[in-house]
């Protein structure tokens, strides 16, 4: 699934695979919370190239994103926060 959104004058593409959608379901994460969390991260305006662990503190879940220019691919979803990120992965809490 691909969703294009415009933030300011820039377009961003959010990419979710069937595999990650299955993980979201398996881990009991509310699917309607995923896109708003990613959009909030994009609106902050501090997009980092590479892997980012996005901790959604109010909803108590984390997302691992792969950011390449204006493309944000959801790699996996974790049903908790305060996870240990792999080396080279930036952690951001929203």
C-alpha positions as CSV (number, residue, x, y, z in Angstrom):
1,X,0.0,0.0,0.0
2,X,1.3,3.4,-0.9
3,X,0.0,6.7,0.4
4,X,1.1,10.1,-1.0
5,X,0.8,13.1,1.3
6,X,1.8,16.8,0.9
7,X,3.5,18.6,3.7
8,X,4.2,22.2,2.8
9,X,5.4,22.2,-0.8
10,X,6.9,18.7,-0.6
11,X,5.2,15.4,-1.5
12,X,6.1,12.3,0.6
13,X,5.3,8.7,-0.2
14,X,4.5,6.3,2.7
15,X,5.0,2.7,1.8
16,X,3.5,-0.2,3.8
17,X,4.0,-3.8,2.7
18,X,1.6,-6.7,3.2
19,X,4.2,-8.3,5.6
20,X,4.2,-5.2,7.9
21,X,0.4,-5.0,7.8
22,X,0.3,-8.6,9.0
23,X,2.8,-7.8,11.8
24,X,0.6,-4.8,12.9
25,X,-2.4,-7.2,13.2
26,X,-0.4,-9.9,15.0
27,X,0.9,-7.5,17.5
28,X,-2.4,-5.9,18.3
29,X,-1.6,-2.4,17.2
30,X,-4.4,-0.2,16.2
31,X,-4.0,0.2,12.4
32,X,-5.6,3.6,12.3
33,X,-2.8,4.9,14.5
34,X,0.0,4.1,12.1
35,X,-0.4,6.7,9.3
36,X,-1.1,9.6,11.7
37,X,2.1,8.8,13.6
38,X,4.2,8.7,10.4
39,X,2.6,11.9,9.2
40,X,3.3,13.6,12.5
41,X,7.0,12.6,12.2
42,X,7.1,14.0,8.6
43,X,5.5,17.3,9.8
44,X,8.2,17.7,12.5
45,X,10.5,18.2,9.5
46,X,13.5,16.3,10.8
47,X,13.5,13.5,8.3
48,X,16.7,11.5,8.7
49,X,18.0,9.4,5.8
50,X,18.3,5.8,6.8
51,X,16.6,3.8,9.6
52,X,14.5,5.5,12.2
53,X,12.8,4.0,15.2
54,X,9.7,6.1,15.8
55,X,8.3,5.7,19.4
56,X,4.6,6.7,19.6
57,X,4.5,7.2,23.4
58,X,0.8,8.0,23.8
59,X,-0.2,4.8,21.9
60,X,2.6,2.7,23.4
61,X,4.1,1.3,20.1
62,X,7.2,1.8,18.0
63,X,7.7,1.9,14.2
64,X,10.9,1.2,12.3
65,X,11.1,3.3,9.2
66,X,13.4,3.3,6.3
67,X,13.7,6.9,5.0
68,X,15.0,7.6,1.5
69,X,14.6,11.2,0.3
70,X,10.8,11.7,0.2
71,X,10.0,7.9,0.6
72,X,9.2,6.6,4.0
73,X,8.9,2.8,4.1
74,X,7.5,1.1,7.2
75,X,9.8,-1.8,8.0
76,X,8.1,-3.2,11.1
77,X,5.9,-2.3,14.0
78,X,6.6,-3.2,17.7
79,X,3.9,-3.3,20.4
80,X,6.0,-1.4,23.0
81,X,8.3,1.6,23.4
82,X,11.8,1.9,24.9
83,X,13.1,-0.8,22.6
84,X,16.8,-1.2,21.8
85,X,17.5,0.0,18.3
86,X,20.0,-1.5,16.0
87,X,23.3,0.3,15.6
88,X,22.9,3.2,13.2
89,X,19.2,3.5,13.8
90,X,18.1,6.9,15.1
91,X,15.4,6.9,17.8
92,X,12.7,9.6,17.8
93,X,9.8,9.9,20.3
94,X,6.6,11.6,19.4
